[in-house]
Amino acid sequence: MGRHSQAYLLTYCGISFMGWSYALVSIIASLFVNRNVEPPSEDTSAFVETFQLLGLLDVLNAAVGLVASAPLTAFLQWAGRSNVLFGVLPLAPPEVSKSPIVTVLFAVWALADIIRFAYYASVIMGKSIPLLTWLRYSAFIPLYPIGIAAEMKIVWDSIPLISKSKAYSVQIPGGYTISYANFLWVLLLIYIPIFWKLYSFLLRQRKKKLAGGLKKKDA
């Protein structure tokens, strides 16, 4: 990797790490102040939206070969979050968009990305940090199911109002309508099989990565 590419990726990782860290600290601070899980503040929501948009660079980095990730996988992960954040939540009823489950979802996203970007930065710098490696390949075990469950709950609770409002619906020739609400129903149907496929892949990746580390320790 060239010096310029390395500097760019380190900068990207650093900015993303700080942004998601701020979002998580804001959520934790609110938890301590209110002694309860409250809806996310406007400030926290703005940070999450900003750094989720910035995450599109993950897709571009993969597409141009700067990182080893598959571009399609990177896009699907980014699009899944973005659909909930920019598609569903703005149309959701207040009891959904202002509910604590959104805070839980934001906290899961933030923690996952804090670990991810810290790990990527260490790899780019050629540093091996055992605890960080373990977190990178272990934190997803609780975080991924919690995040998926929160996303599905938000989508499920939002569909009735979205269907009633006919938001993002498109008329096509023949008198048919492509409905965003129907798209969300289909999405809910495929959430679990896609989740299990990705989750199983991550578990296999974890076993391979951490087992390799243990073998080196024992050698």
N, C-alpha and C positions, 0 to 999 in steps of 0.2 A: 504494500500500500504506500502510495506517495505521501510526502510530507503534507502537501496541501489537503489531500483527502483525509489524512489522519487528523489534521487540525480542525477541519470542518466537522468531522464526526464527533470529535471531543467537545467542540463548542456546542453542537446540537444536543449531545448527551447531557452536558453541563446545564444548559438552559432548561431543558426538559426536566431534569432532576430537580432543579430549584423551583420550577413552576409547580410541579406535582407535590413537592414537599410543602410549599406554601399552602396549597389547597388542603393537604392532610392536617397540617398544623392548625389551620383555621377551624377545621371540623373538630379536632381534639379540644381546642380551646373553648369552642362553643359547648362541647360536652361537659367540660369542667365547670363552666360558668352557669349553665342551665341545669346541670345534673340530670340531663335527659337528652335523648337523641331528638334534636330539633330539625326542622326543614333547613336545607342549605341557605346560607345568606346569599344576597345578590353578588357580593364580592367573591365568595367561593365559587358560585355558579359561573361567573365571568371568567375566572381563572381556569376552571375545568373546560369551558367552551373554547377558550383561547388555545390551550395546550392540546386539546383533542384535535383542533384544526391543524395545529403545527405537526401533529402526528402523521399527517398525510405525507410528510417527508420520509417516514418509514417505508412507504410504498415506493416513492421515487428512488430512494436509496437502493432498494432491492431491485427495482427495474433497471437501473443503470449499472448494477453490479458492484456497488460500493460495499454492500453487506451480502452475506451468504443466504439470507432469507429468500424464500420463494415469493415473487411479487404478488401472485394470486392469493396466497395465504395472508400476506401482509395487508392486502386490500380488503379481504373478507373480515379480518379482525378489526380494521379501522372502520369499515362500513357498518359493521354490527353495532359498535358503540355509537357511531354518528347517527344512525337511524333512530336510536332511542333518544339521544341528546337533542338532535336538531329536527327530527321528524315527529316523534311521538310526544315528548314532553311539552312542546309549545302548544299542542292541541289537546292535551290531557285536561281533565277537570281539576280544579284547585285542590280537591282532596287527594289527588294523585301527585300532581306536580309539586305541591307544597308538603308532601308527606315525608316522614322520617326515612322511608325506604329509599328515597332518592339520595339522602345523605349517606346511607349505608352503601349504596351503589357507588357514589363518588369516592367514598373512603376506600373501597375495594380497588377501584381503578387507580387511585392515587398510590396506594401502597404497592400494587403490582408494578406500576411504572417506575416508582422510586427504585425498587429493587432491580428492575430490568435495565434502567439507564445507568445505574451505578455499576452493575456487572459489565455492561457493554463498554463503559469507560475503562474499567480495569483491564479488560481484554485488549482494547486498543493500545493501552500503555504497556502491555506485556506483563501485567502484574497478576499473580495468582493469590487470591484471598479466599482461603477455604470456607470461611463462614458465609461470604458473599455468594460463592458458588453453590453452597448448600441451600441458601435462601432462594437463589434463582431457580433451582430445580426442585424445590420443596414447597415454597409458599403457595404455588398454584393449587396444591391439593385441597386446602380449604377455600382459598380465594375464588377460584374458578367456579365451583358450584354455587357459592354465595352470590357471585356476580350474575351468573346466568339466571338463578332463581329470582333475583331482584329485577332483572330486565324483563323476564317473562311476566312477573306480577304487574309491573308498570304497563306493559303492552296490553295484557289481559284487561286490566281495569280501565284502560283508555279507549279501547275499541268501541264500546257503545256510543260515546260522544263523538268520536271520529266518524263512525258510520252515519250518525244522525246529521252531522255537519257536511258530509260528503266532501271533506277536505281532500285535496290532491286527486280528486276523481277526474278521469279523462274520458270524454265521449269518443267512440271510434265508429267508423262506418258500419251500418247494419243495426244501429240502435243499441249497441252494446256499450257498457261502461267499464272501464278499468278502474277499480276502486282501491284506494290506499288501505281501507279497512279490510278488504278481502285479502290484500297482500299481507297484511299483518296476521290474519288468520292462518294463511299458508306458512308464514314465518314461524308461528307458534308450533305448528305441526312438525316442522323440520328442526326446531331448536334442539330437542333431546337427542335425535340421532346424530346431528352434527356435533353437539357437545360431547357425546360419548366417543365419537371417532377422534376428535381432537384431544380429549382427556386421556384416552388410551394411548395415543401417540406420545403425549407428554410424559406419561408414566413410563413408557418404554425408553424414552430419551433420558429420563431421570435415572433409571436403573443403569443404563449404559454409561452415563456421565459420572455418576457417583460411585459406581462399582469400579470404574477405571481409576478414580482417585484413591479408592481403598486399596487396590492392587499395588499402586505405586507406593503407598505408605508401607505396605507389608513387605515390599521387595527389599 
